[in-house]
Amino acid sequence: MSAIASLFQEAARLAAGFRQAGPARHVPAHDYAASLACFDEPLPAAGCDMLNVIRQLASDAEPGLHATTGPRFFGWVIGGSHPVGVAADFLTSAWGQNAGNHAAAPAAAAVETIAARWLLDLLKLPAESSVGFVTGATVANFTCLAAARGEVLRRTGWDADASGLFGAPEITVLIGDDAHTTVFSALQFLGLGHDRVLRVRTDPVGRIDPVALTGTLDTVSGPLIAILQAGQINTGAFDDFAAIIPLLKAKGAWVHVDGAFGLWAQTSVKTSHLSRGIEAADSWATDGHKWLQTPYDCGYAIVRDELAHRRAMTIAASYLPLAGEGERDPSHYVPELSRRARGFATWAMLKHLGREGVTALIDQCCASAQLIADRLAREPGIAILNEVALNQLVIRFGTDLPSEEGDALTRKTIEKIKADGMIFAGGAKWRGRDILRLSVTNFQTTSDQAQLAAESIIAAFKSVS
């Protein structure tokens, strides 16, 4: 037992040291090739001392780690893995529970029940909804769309869960032109096809055009699934749920919302207008490891029709216990049997922050994004291409240059930003042009950090222009 205590204490010491040191640079010192060289050795013939293994792991891994937990990491929509959630995740790993069902880990099932109730309250979604604790928004979209597929076919008299899709009535899937790639992956996994969809025209910031949607709906009949978006990955834009969902419901559609980060706008009076009407949908996917700041491997599949959710996901076998009256079996809501107990970190973060803390966190990130946008917009040659309504920025450099030269200057600026390492942000294509995109999602990104980030972007731009 003393050896275990020493081992865990050393792991905690190393973890704390990594966090407390703070990132000198927001980019890794090692690329993939250098990291591979650190770990590349033959399989040891004999075992190694536990403490030395953990020390070597930290030593070899850290140069190849991004500062994703740092205050100026804007490359993707990634939260900061708050220390409270990390500590809960430490315990989760140490407890070694299989959260597959309520009998294998009663505490894990119980904490999911409470955390699910808190999430629905916080996100202002129907209280009768069920929540599956999954790896992230990719699997959350998959899970919700599996429930949608089963339910829209059940309404026609077809049991997709028992009979599959061979000979089933054709399902029409409507989706906006600027939907996130993970939604198309979910459709692929479900046998609905990532290309076999009706794509609906979007406006300049990525919102579904209601007029285009109306025209498309006039051509549709039969089972229908519609996928809307809360938070376009580049612009942060929201579909007009209040206008669109009634149109879809009139056609009998199951309406799913990909709200990987945008669903959290529901928690603040400053941003909830963006998601007005979203509660009328049938299912919602979102992440905890984005704005709730849980560690990775934490997402939520939320379905209004609990029975449709269970039909799509329940795993049954004679050796598995049956849930009694009032008992929640976690395996009825996710596509896994053996899995870690994700509810503990979610519960810990919600308990630590409370409603007011989550709201303050969202407001701080959005205010920091706006601060960066305002500062950059004052600089000649830099343009913000989106209305910064949430936490996403679309930035273009060389606005006084021809398009191709602006593309080249934007790429050069991005490479200079990465080389300087004061922040991490990446490039993307938007409407056929190169852009720098920023996602402000970290609980440590205060106004001071935002100001520092803006000045570092301007300095990089000036040095290459």
N, C-alpha and C positions, 0 to 999 in steps of 0.2 A: 504493500500500500504506500510506503514512503517513496518507492520508485515512481508510482503513478502520480503522487502529489508533486514530486520534483519535475516530472515530465510536463504536467499541465501548467505548473507555475512557469516553466521555461517558455512554453508556447504563449502564455499570456504576456510574459515579459517581452518576447519578440514582437508580438502583435501590438502591444502598447508602444514599443519603441518605434515601430513603423509609423504609427499614427502621430505620436508626439513630435517626431522629428519634423513633420510637415514637409511638403514637397518643395525642394529647391527648384525643380523643374517639373512641368506637368506632362512630360513625355518620357518614355522608357530610355534608359541608357543603352540597353541591349535590344536589338531587333530579334526576329525569330532565329536567324542563323546563329547569332551569338548566344542566345538562350539555349538553343539546341546543343551547342558545343559545351555549355556548362553541365548539362545533364547526360551527355552522351558517354556511356561507359557500358561494359558488358554486365550482364546480370550477375550480381555478387554470388559467389558459391556459398559463402557463409553469411549469416546475419550480421547486422551492425547494431551498435549500442543505440538505445532509443533516443537519448538526449542528443547524440551526435547526428542522428538522422534528421531530427527536427532542426538543429542548428544549420546543417548543410542545406536543407530545403530552403530555409529563409535566406541564407547567404547566396545561393545560386538563383533563387527565384526573384528576389527583390529588384535586381537591376533590369529585369524584363517586365516589370509591372508598371502599368499606367497609374497615374495619380487620380484614379477615378473617385477616391474619397476626398480629394482636395477641393478647395473653394473656387478654383478657376478651371475646372474640367467641364467643357461645354461641347465635347465632340458628339455625343449621342445623348439621348434622354435617359440619363443614369443618375439615380439618387446617390447620396453620400454614405450609405450603410452606417446609419447612426449607431454610436457605441451601445446604446441600450438594446437595439435590435441584434447587434453582433453578440453581446453578452448572452442574450436569450438563445441565440443560435449556438453559441458555445455549449450551453447547457443541453440544448436539443441533441447535439452530436454526442455529448457525454452520456446522456440518458439512453441513447441507442434504441429509441422506441420505433416500432413499425406502425405508422399511423394508418395502416390499411383498413382497420375496422375498429369498432367501439370496444370490443372485448380485448383485442391485442394491446391497446393503449387507451384505457378509459380517460385519462387526463387529457391526452391529445385530442380525442373526440370532443370532450367537454369544452375545451378551450376554443376549438373551432366553432362550436355552437354559439358561444358568447361573442367571439370575435366577428362572426358572420352577422349577428344581430347588430353589433356596434357599427359595422361597415355600412349596412343598409340604412341605418339611422343617419350616419355621417354623410353618406352620398345621396340621401333623400330619394331612395328607391323603394318600391313597394315592399312592405314588411313581410309579405307572404313569399317573397322570392327565396330561392335556395342559392347557396354559395358553395362552389367547389374550389378548394385550395390547390392550385396547380403551379407549374414551374414559372409561368410568366404569361404575357398577353398572347403569345403564339398559341399555346395550348389552351388558354382561356377562349380564344376565338374558335379553335377547333371544337372544344367541348360544347360551347353554346350553339355552334352551327350543326353539331351532331344532334342536339335536341331539336333544333329547327327542322332538320331534314326528316327526322322521325315523325314529328308532329304534323307537318304539312302533308306528308304522305298518309299518315293515319287518318286524316280528315277525308281522304279519298277511298278509305277502306283497305289501304295497303300497309302491311307491317314490315317496315324496312329493317327493323332490328332482327326479326326472325327470317325474313325472306331475301334480304339484301336488295340490290337495285336492279337485278336482272328481271326485265319485264315490268318494272315499276312505271307508274305515270311519270312523265317528264317534269322535272322541276326547273323553273326559271329562276335564275339568280340575277338580281339587279345590283349594280355596284358602281360607285363613282369612279371617274377616270383617274383620280388622284388618291385612291385607297392605298393603304400600306401593304407592302409585299407579303407580310405574314398572313393576311387575310386570304390572299390568293393561294398561299401554301396550304392553309386549312381546307380550302375548297378542293385542292388537289388530293390531300390525304383522305378526304371523305368521298372520293369518287365522283365529285361534281365538276371537276376540271378547272384549272386556273385560267383557261382561255374560253371555256364554254359558258360565258356569262354575257349579259347585256350591260355594256358599259354606258354610263350616263354622262353627258357633257358636264363639265364643271366650270366655275367662274375663274377669274384671274388668280384668286387665292386658294383654289382647290375645293370650294363648296359645290355640292350638287346643285345644278340649275333646276329650280322647280318647274319651269316651263318645259325644259327638255325631258324631265321626268314624266310629266303629264303626257307628253307625246309618246314616250316609250310605253307607258302603262296602257295606252289605248291599243297596243299591239299584243298585249299579254293576256293569257288565260291559263287556268289550271294552277297547280301548286306553285307558290311564289315565296321566295326568300329575298329580302332586301337588306343590304348592308350599308349602314350609314357611319359617319365618322365624327368623333369628338376630339379634335386636335390633329390637324394635318401635320405630318411629320416635319415639313419644312416651314410652313407659315403659321401653324397653330390654329388654323381656321376650323370652325364648326359648321356642320350642315345645319340648315334651318329646320330643326326637329318639329317645331310647332306648326310649320306649314306643310312639311313633307309627310310626317307620320300619318296624319288623317287621310291623305291621298292613298297611301300604301294600305292602310287598314281597310279602306273601302274596297280594295281589291282582294282582301283576305290574306294579305302578306304577313309572314312572320318578320318582324323588324328587329334586326340585330345592330348594336352599336359597338364599334371598335373604339373604346375610350382608354387606350393604354395609359395615356397620361392626362388627356383632356377631361376624363370623367371627374377628376379631382376638382375641377372648376366648380362643381356643385357645392363645395364646402365653404365657399366665401361669397359674401354678398357683393363683393367687388367684381366677381367673375361669373357668378351663377346665371347672369343674363345670357351668357354665351350658349348655355346648354338648356335654355328654356324649352320645355316640352319633352325632354329626354326621357322622363319617367314613364311616358306612354309606350315605350318600346317593349319588346318581349324578352330581350336578353342584352347583356352588357359585359364586355371584357375589359379588365384593367389590371394594372400592375401595382404591387406593393413596393417592389424594389426601385420604383421611380419616385413618386412624390411622397410616399409614406416613409421612405428612407430605410426600409427593411433591408437585410442582406439579400443577395441574389437567391434565385429559386423561390420566388414568391409572387404569385399572380392569383387573380380571382375570376372565376367564371360564374356569372350571376344570371339566373334564369327565373322569370316571373312564374312560369308553370312548373312547380316542383316535380309533378308527376312526369312531365315530358323530360325533364332533366334526368330523373331516375331511370326512366325507360331506356334512355340512350347510354347510360354509364354503369348501371348496376352490374357488379361481378358476383356471381353466385356459385357455390360449390357445397357439397355435402359436409365438408370439414370446416366450413366457415360458419360462425355463429349468426343467427338471425337477430335483427334488431327488435327489441321489445317496444311496447307502447311508449312513445315519447323519447325513444333513444335515437340518436343520429349516428348512422353508420357512414363514415367518411368515404368509403369505397363506392357509395351510390352516386357520387357527384364528380368523380374524376376518372380519367382513363388509366389509372394505376391501382395496383393492389399493394405492393411493397413501395413505401415512400417515406421520406422524412416528415416529421411533424411540423409542418409549416405554420400552423396556427400559433405556436408559442411566440415567435418573433413578431407576428402581427399583433397579438394581444399586448405584448410588451410595449410596442410603439404607440398603440392607441391609448394604453393606460398611462404611459409617460407623457405624451403630448396633450391628450384630451382634445375635445372639440376645438377649444380656443387655440391650442398649440398648432393643430393641423392648419387651421385657417390662417394663423399668423405666418406659418411656413410658406403656404401658397402665395400669400400677399407679398412676402419678402422677395420670393423668387421673381414674381411678375414685376415688382417695382425695380428690381435690379436689372431685369431684361430691358425695361423701358429706359432706365438710366443709361445703359450702354447704347441703346438705339439713339437716344437724344444726343449723346456726345458724338457718336460717329456721324450722325446726320449733319452736324455743324461743320464737318471737315470737307473742304472742296475735293471732289473726286470720289467720294464715298456716298453710296445711297443705300437706304433701307427699303427693300422692295415689298415689304408686307406691313400691314398695320399690326403693331405689336400689342395684340389684345391679351396675350397670355405670356408664355415664356420662350417663344421661338423667334429667332431673328434670321432673316434672309438678307445677306449683305453682298453688295456688288462694288467692285473697285474699277476705277478708270471710266467713270460715267461720261466723261467728255470725249472718249475715244470711240472709234468704230467698234462694232460688236466683237469681232475676232480679236482685236487688240485688247479690248476690255477683258475677254476671256483669259488671254495670256497673262495679263497683269493680275487678275484675280488669282490664277493658279500660282504665280510667283509670290504673291502676298501670303497665300496659305502656306506655302513651303517655308517662307521666312518666319511665319508665326510658329510653325512646328520646330524649326531650328532654334529659335530663341527660347522656346520652352516656358515662357511666362504663363501661357495658357495652353490648353489643348482644344483645338477646334478643327473640324474637317470640312472638306469641300463636297459639293453635290451639283447636280444639274437641276435647274428649275426653268421651265418653259424654254428649254433648249440652250440655256446659257449657264456658264460656270458661276457658282456662288460660294460664299462662305456661309455656313449655317451654324448658329449657336443655339444650344438648348440649356437654359438656366434652371437646374432642377436640384441643386444641392443646398442643404440647410445652412451651410456655412457661407453662402454667397451673399454677403452683406453689401451695402452701398459702397463701402470702401473697396471691397474686392472687385465690385463691378466697375468702379472708376479706374482701378489699376488695370483691369482687363481691357477697357476701352482705350486707355493710353497706350498699352502694349500693341494693340491692333493698329492704331494710327502710326506708331513708330515703325512697325514692320512695313506698312504701306508706303510710308515716305522713303524708307531705305531702298525700296526696289523700284520706285516710280521715277 
